[in-house]
């Protein structure tokens, strides 16, 4: 039986202390009133997020991952990012690969999960983070969700072929795998279908969940 996933749910607001920031907090995060325990996160960690109320993009991703044979608890994760430290992440967005704050996902609208390869050294963790940053402004891997929507709904294998890693474009989960695998020598890829999706990163035994809890702002 797979282990129970550990993640932050905005509907479960128990806290274990107070968050003290040395920099301004986004207004929407301050209004939410809670902050993750980021002091225990490490560079090179994998961040997975899921919308509490899925928009059409995340619904299509969910349906595509379900069609690919993933369990619903893995398919619900629709986006992945590389944690850099100090509350900063590197992620592939439709506008290209960007560097921004994790606070964009701390507003009561997102489930948040962090996964980690516990065998890595701190040097390897920093190298994963830096490798992700070298891809800043690289194009997004599939351009238009409208173009892929029929494939997402009809055939996950078609999507996986379209989303395989390329040197010049990445989707969110490929960005993490492209940073992780050359540093560790471990393959983050579904060996059956060849795809790399958030659902695969959710299910791979190479990564373990990090304990998460809310802090009061």
Residue frames as qw, qx, qy, qz and C-alpha x, y, z in Angstrom:
[[0.000, 0.889, 0.458, 0.000, 0.00, 0.00, 0.00],
 [0.407, 0.539, -0.051, 0.736, 1.47, 3.41, -0.95],
 [0.307, -0.269, -0.501, 0.763, 2.33, 5.77, 1.92],
 [0.025, 0.860, 0.495, -0.119, -0.19, 8.45, 2.88],
 [0.410, 0.546, 0.092, 0.725, 0.66, 11.73, 1.18],
 [0.349, -0.601, -0.344, 0.632, 1.67, 14.65, 3.38],
 [0.242, 0.440, 0.314, 0.806, 0.55, 18.06, 2.17],
 [0.014, 0.242, 0.364, -0.899, -0.74, 21.41, 3.33],
 [0.020, -0.576, -0.743, -0.340, -4.49, 21.87, 2.96],
 [0.030, -0.289, 0.099, -0.952, -5.90, 25.39, 3.41],
 [0.641, -0.452, -0.333, -0.524, -9.05, 23.85, 4.89],
 [0.818, -0.412, -0.325, 0.238, -6.99, 22.36, 7.72],
 [0.172, 0.826, -0.133, 0.520, -5.59, 25.40, 9.49],
 [0.772, -0.608, -0.054, 0.177, -3.97, 24.02, 12.64],
 [0.336, 0.829, -0.331, 0.299, -0.69, 25.82, 13.30],
 [0.868, -0.246, -0.259, 0.344, 2.53, 24.94, 15.12],
 [0.496, -0.394, -0.056, 0.772, 3.98, 28.35, 15.73],
 [0.194, 0.905, 0.142, -0.351, 4.43, 31.80, 14.26],
 [0.709, 0.380, 0.242, 0.543, 6.06, 32.82, 10.99],
 [0.200, -0.849, 0.027, 0.487, 8.39, 35.81, 11.19],
 [0.698, 0.545, 0.257, 0.388, 9.44, 37.32, 7.87],
 [0.414, -0.490, 0.089, 0.762, 12.33, 39.69, 7.20],
 [0.047, -0.017, 0.505, 0.862, 10.72, 40.83, 3.94],
 [0.517, 0.122, 0.084, -0.843, 7.25, 41.97, 2.82],
 [0.332, 0.178, 0.926, -0.032, 4.57, 39.30, 2.48],
 [0.093, -0.242, -0.618, -0.742, 2.16, 39.36, -0.45],
 [0.418, -0.127, 0.214, -0.874, -1.19, 40.92, 0.54],
 [0.799, -0.063, -0.373, -0.467, -3.16, 37.81, -0.47],
 [0.644, 0.036, -0.705, 0.297, -0.90, 35.63, 1.70],
 [0.029, 0.121, -0.526, 0.841, -1.20, 38.00, 4.66],
 [0.609, -0.126, -0.030, -0.782, -4.99, 37.94, 4.29],
 [0.799, -0.027, -0.582, -0.147, -4.89, 34.13, 4.31],
 [0.516, -0.727, 0.261, -0.369, -2.97, 34.35, 7.57],
 [0.901, -0.279, 0.321, 0.085, -0.88, 31.17, 7.32],
 [0.326, 0.768, -0.533, -0.137, 2.58, 30.35, 5.99],
 [0.958, 0.058, -0.277, 0.039, 4.34, 27.01, 5.32],
 [0.683, -0.659, 0.246, 0.198, 7.27, 25.83, 7.43],
 [0.690, 0.698, -0.160, 0.109, 9.78, 26.77, 4.70],
 [0.178, -0.793, 0.569, -0.126, 12.73, 26.85, 7.13],
 [0.687, -0.227, 0.689, -0.040, 12.66, 23.04, 6.96],
 [0.806, 0.570, 0.160, -0.029, 12.61, 22.89, 3.15],
 [0.570, -0.440, 0.440, 0.536, 15.89, 22.37, 1.28],
 [0.310, 0.627, -0.405, -0.589, 17.20, 23.62, -2.07],
 [0.214, 0.239, -0.887, -0.332, 16.45, 21.06, -4.76],
 [0.347, 0.248, 0.814, -0.394, 13.24, 19.87, -3.12],
 [0.049, -0.301, -0.728, -0.615, 10.30, 19.20, -5.42],
 [0.284, 0.234, 0.409, -0.835, 7.23, 21.37, -4.89],
 [0.039, -0.333, -0.846, -0.414, 3.88, 19.97, -6.08],
 [0.248, 0.194, 0.333, -0.889, 0.69, 22.03, -6.04],
 [0.008, -0.399, -0.863, -0.309, -2.96, 21.39, -6.82],
 [0.254, -0.272, -0.059, -0.926, -5.83, 23.84, -7.06],
 [0.270, 0.139, 0.774, -0.555, -8.49, 23.32, -4.39],
 [0.604, 0.592, 0.394, -0.359, -11.09, 24.19, -7.02],
 [0.550, -0.060, 0.585, 0.593, -9.57, 23.04, -10.31],
 [0.336, 0.638, -0.128, -0.681, -9.69, 25.46, -13.19],
 [0.866, 0.440, 0.011, -0.237, -10.06, 24.11, -16.72],
 [0.395, 0.666, -0.629, 0.068, -6.28, 23.71, -17.19],
 [0.200, -0.370, 0.842, -0.338, -5.88, 21.61, -14.08],
 [0.800, 0.150, 0.394, -0.427, -9.02, 19.63, -14.89],
 [0.773, 0.552, -0.273, -0.152, -7.51, 18.67, -18.24],
 [0.199, 0.571, -0.764, 0.227, -4.21, 17.72, -16.61],
 [0.522, -0.189, 0.696, -0.456, -6.05, 15.66, -14.00],
 [0.862, 0.309, 0.194, -0.351, -8.13, 13.86, -16.63],
 [0.620, 0.622, -0.477, -0.036, -5.06, 13.19, -18.76],
 [0.004, 0.485, -0.816, 0.314, -3.14, 11.74, -15.84],
 [0.698, -0.006, 0.557, -0.450, -6.10, 9.59, -14.80],
 [0.841, 0.472, -0.071, -0.253, -6.30, 8.33, -18.39],
 [0.415, 0.632, -0.644, 0.116, -2.62, 7.47, -18.13],
 [0.789, -0.136, -0.596, 0.057, -3.33, 5.04, -15.32],
 [0.202, 0.263, -0.556, 0.762, -2.36, 7.14, -12.30],
 [0.278, -0.541, -0.746, 0.272, -4.31, 6.98, -9.06],
 [0.030, -0.880, -0.325, -0.345, -6.42, 10.04, -8.31],
 [0.524, -0.810, -0.020, 0.263, -4.23, 11.04, -5.37],
 [0.556, -0.242, 0.367, 0.706, -1.28, 11.32, -7.77],
 [0.301, 0.512, 0.551, 0.586, -3.24, 12.71, -10.73],
 [0.142, -0.916, -0.370, 0.065, -4.54, 15.62, -8.65],
 [0.418, -0.636, 0.164, 0.628, -1.08, 17.23, -8.64],
 [0.583, 0.743, 0.316, 0.094, -1.14, 19.51, -11.66],
 [0.296, 0.892, -0.217, 0.265, 2.03, 21.57, -11.30],
 [0.860, -0.282, -0.096, 0.414, 5.64, 21.09, -10.17],
 [0.152, 0.936, -0.204, 0.244, 8.47, 23.46, -9.26],
 [0.722, 0.114, -0.430, 0.530, 12.04, 23.39, -7.94],
 [0.445, -0.884, -0.133, 0.059, 12.53, 24.84, -4.47],
 [0.535, 0.628, -0.234, 0.515, 15.53, 27.18, -4.35],
 [0.497, -0.245, -0.485, 0.676, 15.61, 28.23, -0.70],
 [0.054, -0.215, -0.216, 0.951, 14.43, 31.34, 1.17],
 [0.416, 0.541, 0.534, -0.499, 10.87, 30.84, -0.06],
 [0.335, 0.604, -0.369, -0.622, 11.85, 31.06, -3.74],
 [0.769, 0.164, 0.618, 0.013, 11.02, 28.59, -6.53],
 [0.095, 0.389, -0.607, -0.687, 11.87, 28.01, -10.18],
 [0.561, 0.334, 0.723, -0.226, 8.98, 26.84, -12.34],
 [0.123, 0.081, 0.679, 0.719, 7.89, 26.41, -15.94],
 [0.313, 0.565, 0.467, -0.604, 4.91, 28.61, -16.70],
 [0.602, 0.638, 0.463, 0.124, 3.12, 29.28, -20.02],
 [0.181, 0.977, -0.110, -0.037, 5.14, 32.51, -20.32],
 [0.582, 0.549, -0.520, 0.298, 8.40, 30.56, -19.88],
 [0.728, -0.261, -0.504, 0.384, 10.56, 29.40, -16.99],
 [0.131, -0.810, 0.035, -0.570, 10.40, 31.88, -14.11],
 [0.434, -0.033, -0.645, 0.629, 11.85, 32.56, -10.67],
 [0.339, -0.564, -0.092, -0.747, 9.31, 33.72, -8.09],
 [0.245, -0.320, 0.671, -0.623, 8.08, 33.33, -4.52],
 [0.169, -0.202, -0.965, 0.011, 6.29, 30.28, -3.15],
 [0.175, 0.317, 0.484, -0.796, 3.79, 32.80, -1.74],
 [0.410, 0.146, -0.430, -0.791, 1.98, 32.71, -5.06],
 [0.567, -0.147, -0.777, -0.232, 0.62, 29.35, -3.87],
 [0.273, -0.260, -0.723, 0.579, -0.09, 30.44, -0.29],
 [0.230, -0.074, -0.028, -0.970, -3.51, 32.07, -0.42],
 [0.539, 0.124, 0.613, -0.565, -6.06, 29.41, 0.47],
 [0.724, 0.470, -0.117, -0.491, -6.50, 28.26, -3.13],
 [0.608, 0.486, -0.627, -0.040, -3.80, 25.56, -3.33],
 [0.929, -0.354, 0.093, 0.050, -2.76, 22.26, -1.81],
 [0.210, 0.821, -0.523, 0.087, 1.02, 22.22, -1.29],
 [0.971, -0.198, 0.107, 0.076, 3.29, 19.18, -1.13],
 [0.095, 0.823, -0.558, -0.035, 7.09, 18.93, -0.90],
 [0.998, 0.000, 0.039, 0.053, 9.09, 15.83, -1.88],
 [0.083, -0.846, 0.526, 0.016, 12.80, 15.11, -1.41],
 [0.860, 0.225, -0.431, 0.157, 15.50, 12.61, -2.27],
 [0.626, -0.768, 0.119, -0.063, 16.83, 11.96, 1.23],
 [0.896, -0.105, 0.142, 0.406, 20.10, 10.49, -0.06],
 [0.485, 0.733, 0.036, 0.475, 21.41, 13.70, -1.64],
 [0.528, -0.248, -0.235, 0.778, 24.24, 15.82, -0.28],
 [0.031, 0.831, 0.237, -0.502, 23.79, 19.56, 0.20],
 [0.132, -0.432, 0.522, 0.723, 26.14, 20.10, -2.73],
 [0.116, 0.248, 0.865, 0.420, 23.83, 18.04, -4.97],
 [0.047, 0.744, 0.626, -0.229, 20.78, 19.90, -3.70],
 [0.031, -0.755, 0.054, 0.653, 22.29, 23.28, -4.53],
 [0.142, -0.224, 0.707, 0.655, 23.39, 22.04, -7.95],
 [0.141, 0.507, 0.833, 0.171, 19.81, 20.96, -8.74],
 [0.013, 0.841, 0.357, -0.407, 18.58, 24.42, -7.75],
 [0.104, -0.629, 0.348, 0.688, 21.23, 26.17, -9.83],
 [0.208, 0.044, 0.832, 0.513, 20.62, 23.92, -12.82],
 [0.151, 0.704, 0.693, -0.036, 16.95, 24.88, -12.73],
 [0.037, -0.848, -0.090, 0.521, 17.87, 28.56, -12.68],
 [0.255, -0.328, 0.587, 0.695, 20.05, 28.18, -15.77],
 [0.185, 0.388, 0.816, 0.386, 16.82, 27.52, -17.70],
 [0.086, 0.641, 0.374, -0.665, 15.22, 30.89, -16.84],
 [0.361, 0.601, -0.131, -0.701, 13.24, 32.37, -19.73],
 [0.063, -0.084, 0.923, 0.371, 13.37, 29.04, -21.60],
 [0.513, -0.071, -0.344, -0.783, 10.12, 28.48, -23.50],
 [0.681, -0.075, 0.540, -0.488, 7.27, 26.41, -22.07],
 [0.300, -0.210, 0.897, 0.249, 7.20, 22.88, -23.43],
 [0.287, 0.378, 0.855, 0.208, 3.85, 22.64, -25.13],
 [0.058, 0.137, 0.323, 0.934, 2.93, 26.16, -26.07],
 [0.478, -0.148, -0.095, -0.860, -0.84, 25.97, -26.06],
 [0.341, 0.032, 0.862, -0.374, -3.12, 23.87, -23.89],
 [0.662, 0.437, 0.130, -0.595, -5.81, 24.33, -26.52],
 [0.515, 0.496, -0.635, -0.291, -3.67, 22.43, -28.98],
 [0.190, 0.217, -0.941, 0.178, -3.19, 19.55, -26.53],
 [0.539, -0.069, 0.434, -0.718, -6.66, 19.46, -25.00],
 [0.868, 0.165, -0.213, -0.418, -8.02, 16.78, -27.38],
 [0.608, 0.314, -0.706, 0.182, -4.98, 14.61, -26.76],
 [0.117, -0.281, 0.688, -0.659, -5.29, 15.05, -23.01],
 [0.689, 0.007, 0.310, -0.655, -8.84, 13.84, -23.08],
 [0.882, 0.296, -0.184, -0.318, -8.36, 11.04, -25.63],
 [0.931, 0.140, -0.238, 0.239, -4.92, 9.54, -25.14],
 [0.498, -0.829, 0.204, 0.153, -2.39, 10.06, -22.39],
 [0.771, -0.105, 0.393, 0.490, 0.28, 8.34, -24.47],
 [0.433, 0.709, 0.277, 0.483, -0.20, 10.93, -27.20],
 [0.214, -0.962, 0.042, -0.163, 0.32, 13.66, -24.63],
 [0.725, -0.561, 0.284, 0.284, 3.38, 12.00, -23.15],
 [0.710, 0.263, 0.336, 0.560, 4.99, 11.91, -26.57],
 [0.195, 0.849, 0.180, 0.457, 4.23, 15.59, -27.07],
 [0.381, -0.899, 0.111, -0.187, 5.61, 16.49, -23.65],
 [0.908, -0.130, -0.051, 0.394, 8.89, 14.60, -23.68],
 [0.370, -0.763, 0.096, 0.521, 11.95, 16.66, -22.72],
 [0.636, 0.662, 0.117, 0.379, 13.58, 18.83, -25.35],
 [0.585, -0.066, -0.154, 0.794, 16.65, 21.00, -25.12],
 [0.080, 0.226, 0.106, 0.965, 14.77, 24.22, -25.79],
 [0.515, -0.365, -0.126, -0.765, 11.40, 23.80, -24.04],
 [0.199, -0.017, -0.908, 0.367, 10.12, 22.25, -20.81],
 [0.542, -0.613, -0.352, -0.455, 6.91, 21.67, -18.95],
 [0.417, -0.748, 0.315, -0.409, 6.98, 21.98, -15.17],
 [0.914, -0.304, 0.266, -0.040, 7.72, 18.34, -14.35],
 [0.836, 0.411, -0.025, 0.364, 10.37, 18.07, -17.07],
 [0.095, 0.840, -0.293, 0.447, 12.15, 21.09, -15.62],
 [0.643, -0.607, 0.408, -0.228, 12.55, 19.27, -12.31],
 [0.962, 0.021, 0.245, 0.115, 13.64, 15.99, -13.92],
 [0.636, 0.668, -0.095, 0.374, 16.10, 17.81, -16.20],
 [0.093, -0.806, 0.411, -0.416, 17.73, 19.39, -13.15],
 [0.763, -0.449, 0.395, -0.245, 17.62, 16.29, -10.93],
 [0.983, 0.139, 0.113, 0.037, 18.77, 13.44, -13.18],
 [0.626, 0.623, -0.292, 0.365, 22.13, 14.79, -14.46],
 [0.168, -0.706, 0.490, -0.484, 23.17, 15.65, -10.89],
 [0.705, -0.332, 0.516, -0.356, 22.10, 12.37, -9.29],
 [0.129, 0.293, -0.900, -0.295, 22.47, 9.88, -12.15],
 [0.291, 0.281, 0.868, -0.287, 18.93, 8.67, -11.34],
 [0.067, -0.214, -0.635, -0.739, 16.25, 8.57, -14.03],
 [0.289, 0.363, 0.541, -0.702, 13.02, 10.39, -13.25],
 [0.432, 0.239, -0.472, -0.731, 10.87, 9.05, -16.06],
 [0.834, 0.064, 0.368, -0.406, 8.04, 6.58, -16.44],
 [0.245, -0.369, 0.827, 0.346, 9.89, 3.58, -17.89],
 [0.483, 0.387, 0.786, 0.002, 6.73, 2.22, -19.50],
 [0.379, 0.829, 0.410, 0.030, 5.53, 5.30, -21.35],
 [0.573, 0.225, 0.070, 0.785, 8.59, 7.56, -21.26],
 [0.073, -0.809, -0.225, -0.538, 6.64, 10.51, -19.86],
 [0.355, -0.107, -0.505, 0.779, 7.44, 12.86, -17.00],
 [0.271, -0.649, -0.377, -0.602, 4.35, 14.42, -15.44],
 [0.292, -0.509, 0.421, -0.692, 3.42, 15.82, -12.01],
 [0.908, -0.213, 0.022, -0.359, 1.57, 12.55, -11.33],
 [0.867, 0.211, -0.369, 0.259, 4.73, 10.57, -12.00],
 [0.233, 0.477, -0.485, 0.695, 6.77, 12.83, -9.68],
 [0.605, -0.429, 0.219, -0.634, 4.05, 12.32, -7.08],
 [0.970, -0.103, -0.008, -0.221, 4.28, 8.54, -7.32],
 [0.665, 0.485, -0.515, 0.239, 8.01, 7.88, -7.78],
 [0.823, -0.523, -0.175, 0.135, 9.64, 6.06, -4.82],
 [0.622, 0.275, -0.166, 0.715, 12.89, 8.00, -5.44],
 [0.049, -0.441, 0.158, -0.882, 11.32, 10.92, -3.57],
 [0.335, -0.422, -0.783, 0.310, 9.80, 11.05, -0.10],
 [0.172, -0.839, -0.323, -0.402, 7.31, 13.49, 1.35],
 [0.269, 0.220, -0.438, 0.829, 8.61, 16.20, 3.67],
 [0.213, -0.600, -0.697, 0.331, 6.61, 16.91, 6.83],
 [0.054, 0.412, 0.193, 0.889, 4.64, 20.13, 6.37],
 [0.227, -0.647, -0.656, 0.317, 2.67, 22.31, 8.75],
 [0.082, 0.830, 0.243, 0.496, 1.22, 25.80, 8.89],
 [0.385, -0.205, -0.366, 0.823, 2.67, 28.70, 10.83],
 [0.012, 0.875, 0.466, -0.130, 0.55, 31.67, 11.88],
 [0.400, 0.496, 0.062, 0.768, 1.52, 34.98, 10.26]]
